[in-house]
Amino acid sequence: MRLTTLFASLIVALPLTAMAQQDNSRVPRMQPSSEQLGRAAYSEAFPDLPGNGDYPAAKYIDDSLPQHTIYAPSDISSLGDRKLKVLLFGNGGCGNDGASARNHHLEIASHGYLVLVPGRIYSGPGAEAKPERQIDPVTKRPVTATSPQDLVVALDWAEAENSRHGSALFGVLNMDKVAVSGWSCGGLQALNIAVSDDRIKTLVMHNTGTFPEGNVILDIAKKEDLAKVNVPAIYLIGGPSDIAYPNAVDDFARIDHVPAVMANLQVGHSGTFAEPYGGRVAQVTLDWLDWQLDGDRSAARSFLGKACRLCVDPTWTIQRKGL
């Protein structure tokens, strides 16, 4: 049933994050509440929106990148001389549903971004049947369907398409303006790439954080990697009810060598990905990206100064370093 599949893509990372806080031998089996199932059904039935930006966006699969979902302005010619910035995104649960956060990605793309997401379209409009997840015979847990390398593959593809005569993206991308982000387990993939690929200019961590030392549940990225972060970073977290909250708080405390922000909106681990236009988190994400990649001073006002937008918005709490 597609609804169950969609919900699994939204919460599969929850037990993984929770494991970091407790005895690995007693991991709870999390079941969706009726409210969560209702939200999942709403998200599944909701049509794709083109975004609020100047460039109405769409999602698609390209034969030359068949295991990824691409989000971009529908009419590339409408860009004129403007070039697209690039955002890589790791899915919740390190899953392979490239449409699991489609509202968020369509909104970002409509503001002049190419968004590349591992996985095909397995939920929402245009969804195809999703393969069953493999179970590790030793751990009895689902095998992660994607890896950090999938983000590298996407970035390499974008670079090649930008240089290839005949490509729809020929000369359209600004490869000096590349960001990486990810949700929950996908955030660890993003961190992995941010510290290992010098093409990345900023890091966005959604509802995520590295596990405590000695935890072997997920070694995609580790506490020691935080010292290697050399680009501005933002953590967008769902408040204390977000099961990634303790890990994110600890991460932020350890990052003191690059500009960093941690902003909390009291929405829990699922963020606002399923909301129309990606909700409030998508707008803050855009402000961060536009500031970090374009130097947009208006966007920077969400984070800078005593009266920054997030500072005076009672629904957000914000901590800042080195800005």
C-alpha positions in Angstrom: 0.0 0.0 0.0 1.5 3.3 -1.0 0.5 5.2 2.1 2.4 2.7 4.3 5.4 3.0 2.0 5.2 6.8 2.2 5.0 6.8 5.9 7.9 4.5 6.2 10.0 6.9 4.2 9.1 9.6 6.6 9.9 7.7 9.9 12.4 5.1 8.9 15.2 7.3 10.4 13.4 7.7 13.7 14.4 4.4 15.2 18.0 4.9 13.9 18.3 8.3 15.7 16.6 6.9 18.8 19.1 4.1 19.0 21.8 6.6 19.6 20.2 7.5 22.9 19.6 4.0 24.3 20.7 0.4 24.7 21.0 -1.1 21.2 19.5 -4.4 22.5 16.2 -2.7 23.3 15.2 -0.7 20.3 11.5 0.2 20.3 9.4 -0.6 17.2 7.7 2.7 16.3 4.2 2.6 14.9 2.5 5.6 13.1 -0.2 7.4 15.0 -3.5 8.1 13.3 -2.5 11.8 13.1 0.8 10.8 11.4 -1.1 8.5 9.0 -3.4 11.4 8.2 -0.6 13.7 7.4 1.0 11.1 5.3 -2.2 10.5 3.4 -2.6 14.3 2.9 1.0 14.5 1.6 0.5 11.6 -0.7 -2.7 13.1 -2.3 -1.4 16.6 -2.5 -0.5 17.7 -6.1 2.9 19.0 -7.0 3.0 22.7 -6.7 5.4 24.7 -8.9 6.8 26.8 -6.0 6.5 30.4 -5.1 9.7 31.6 -6.9 10.1 33.3 -10.2 10.7 30.0 -12.0 7.8 27.5 -11.7 9.5 24.1 -11.1 8.8 20.4 -11.8 10.4 17.1 -10.9 11.6 14.5 -13.4 13.9 11.5 -14.1 16.6 11.8 -16.7 17.7 8.7 -18.5 21.3 9.8 -18.0 20.8 9.9 -14.2 18.2 7.2 -13.8 18.5 6.6 -10.0 17.9 10.2 -9.0 15.0 12.6 -9.0 15.7 16.1 -10.5 13.9 19.3 -9.5 14.4 22.3 -11.7 12.6 25.2 -13.3 10.2 23.9 -16.0 11.3 26.4 -18.6 15.1 26.7 -18.5 14.9 29.4 -21.2 13.1 31.7 -18.7 16.3 32.0 -16.8 17.8 34.3 -19.3 21.4 35.0 -18.3 20.8 33.7 -14.8 22.5 30.5 -13.8 21.1 27.8 -11.5 22.7 27.1 -8.1 22.9 23.4 -7.2 21.5 21.7 -4.1 22.2 18.0 -3.2 19.8 16.4 -0.7 20.0 13.2 1.2 16.7 11.6 2.0 15.3 10.7 5.4 16.2 7.2 6.4 18.9 7.3 3.7 15.9 6.1 1.6 15.5 6.0 -2.2 12.2 7.9 -2.6 13.3 10.9 -4.5 9.9 12.5 -4.0 9.7 12.1 -0.2 10.3 15.8 0.3 9.0 17.0 -3.0 7.2 20.1 -1.7 10.4 21.3 -0.2 12.5 20.6 -3.3 10.0 22.2 -5.7 9.9 25.4 -3.7 13.7 25.6 -3.6 14.0 24.9 -7.4 11.5 27.6 -8.2 13.9 30.1 -6.8 16.7 29.3 -9.2 18.1 26.0 -8.1 18.8 22.6 -9.5 18.0 20.1 -6.7 19.3 16.5 -7.1 17.9 13.8 -4.9 18.9 10.1 -4.8 16.1 7.7 -5.7 13.3 7.6 -8.2 9.7 8.9 -7.7 8.1 6.5 -5.3 5.4 8.8 -3.8 3.0 11.5 -4.8 2.1 12.4 -8.4 3.8 10.2 -11.0 4.9 7.6 -8.5 6.0 4.1 -9.6 6.0 1.0 -7.5 8.7 1.0 -4.9 11.0 -2.0 -4.5 10.8 -3.7 -1.1 13.6 -2.7 1.2 16.2 -5.3 1.9 16.7 -6.5 5.5 20.2 -7.1 6.9 20.2 -10.8 8.0 22.5 -10.0 10.9 21.1 -6.8 12.3 17.5 -7.5 11.2 17.3 -3.8 10.2 16.5 -2.3 6.8 19.6 -1.9 4.7 20.1 1.8 3.8 19.0 2.2 0.2 21.4 5.1 -0.7 24.9 6.2 0.3 26.9 9.5 0.3 28.3 8.3 -3.0 24.9 8.8 -4.6 25.3 12.6 -3.8 28.7 12.6 -5.4 27.3 10.8 -8.5 24.6 13.5 -8.8 27.1 16.3 -8.5 29.5 14.8 -11.0 26.5 14.4 -13.4 25.6 18.1 -13.0 29.1 19.1 -13.7 29.3 17.0 -16.8 25.9 18.1 -18.1 26.8 21.8 -17.6 29.8 21.2 -19.9 28.2 18.9 -22.5 27.0 20.5 -25.7 23.5 19.4 -26.5 22.6 19.0 -22.8 19.4 20.9 -21.6 21.7 22.2 -18.8 24.6 23.2 -21.0 26.1 26.4 -19.5 23.1 26.8 -17.2 24.6 25.8 -13.8 26.9 27.8 -11.6 29.2 25.1 -10.3 30.8 27.5 -7.9 27.5 27.7 -6.0 26.9 24.2 -4.7 25.2 23.2 -1.3 24.5 19.9 0.3 21.7 19.1 2.7 19.9 16.2 4.1 17.1 15.1 6.4 17.8 12.8 9.4 20.0 9.9 8.1 20.4 11.9 4.9 21.9 14.7 6.9 24.7 12.4 7.8 25.2 11.7 4.1 25.4 15.5 3.6 27.9 15.9 6.4 30.0 13.1 4.9 30.2 15.0 1.5 30.7 18.4 3.0 33.9 17.3 4.7 35.2 15.3 1.7 34.3 17.3 -1.4 35.7 20.8 -1.9 33.0 21.7 -4.4 30.5 22.1 -1.5 30.2 25.7 -0.3 27.6 25.3 2.6 25.9 22.6 4.6 22.3 22.3 5.7 21.4 19.7 8.3 17.7 19.0 8.7 16.5 17.2 11.9 19.8 15.3 12.2 23.0 15.0 14.2 25.9 12.7 14.5 25.7 9.8 16.9 27.7 9.6 20.2 31.2 8.2 20.1 31.2 4.4 20.2 27.8 4.1 18.6 28.0 1.8 15.5 24.4 2.1 14.3 25.4 4.5 11.5 29.0 5.4 10.8 28.2 7.5 7.7 29.5 10.5 9.6 31.0 10.7 13.1 31.5 13.3 15.8 35.2 13.5 14.7 34.0 14.7 11.3 32.6 17.9 12.8 36.1 19.3 13.2 36.6 18.8 9.4 33.7 21.0 8.5 35.1 24.0 6.6 32.0 25.6 5.2 29.2 27.6 6.9 26.6 25.2 8.4 23.1 25.4 9.6 21.1 22.9 11.7 17.3 23.2 11.2 15.8 21.1 14.0 12.3 20.4 15.3 12.8 21.3 18.9 13.1 18.9 21.9 10.4 16.6 20.5 12.7 15.9 17.5 14.5 12.7 18.3 17.6 14.1 16.6 17.6 17.1 19.0 20.2 15.8 21.5 22.6 14.8 18.7 22.2 18.2 17.0 22.7 20.2 20.2 25.9 18.3 20.8 27.1 18.8 17.2 26.5 22.5 17.4 28.4 22.8 20.6 31.4 21.2 18.9 31.4 23.4 15.8 33.3 26.6 16.7 35.6 27.1 13.8 33.2 28.0 11.0 30.1 30.2 10.9 27.2 28.1 12.3 23.5 28.4 13.2 21.1 26.1 15.0 17.5 27.1 14.6 14.6 25.2 16.1 11.0 25.2 15.1 8.7 23.1 17.4 7.5 20.7 14.7 9.3 17.5 15.7 11.4 15.2 13.5 9.3 15.4 10.3 10.0 19.2 10.0 7.7 20.9 7.5 8.7 18.9 4.4 5.1 17.6 3.8 3.5 21.1 4.0 2.6 23.0 0.8 5.6 24.8 -0.6 7.8 23.0 2.0 6.4 25.1 4.9 8.4 27.5 7.1 11.6 25.4 7.0 11.8 25.7 3.2 11.8 29.5 3.5 14.5 29.6 6.1 16.5 27.1 4.0 16.2 29.4 1.0 17.3 32.4 3.0 20.4 30.5 4.2 21.3 29.3 0.7 20.7 32.6 -0.9 22.9 34.3 1.7 25.7 31.8 1.6 25.8 31.2 -2.2 24.8 34.6 -3.5 25.7 36.9 -0.7 22.1 38.1 -0.6 21.9 40.7 2.3 18.2 40.6 2.5 18.2 36.9 3.0 21.0 37.3 5.6 18.6 39.3 7.8 17.0 36.1 8.8 20.2 35.3 10.8 22.1 38.5 11.4 21.7 41.1 14.1 19.9 41.3 17.4 16.6 41.8 15.6 17.1 39.1 13.0 13.9 37.6 11.5 14.3 34.3 13.4 15.3 36.2 16.6 12.0 38.1 16.7 9.8 35.3 15.5 8.4 33.5 18.6 8.0 30.2 16.7 11.7 29.9 16.3 14.7 29.8 18.6 18.1 30.5 17.2 21.8 30.1 18.3 24.6 31.6 16.2 28.4 31.4 16.1 30.9 33.3 14.0 28.4 35.1 11.8 
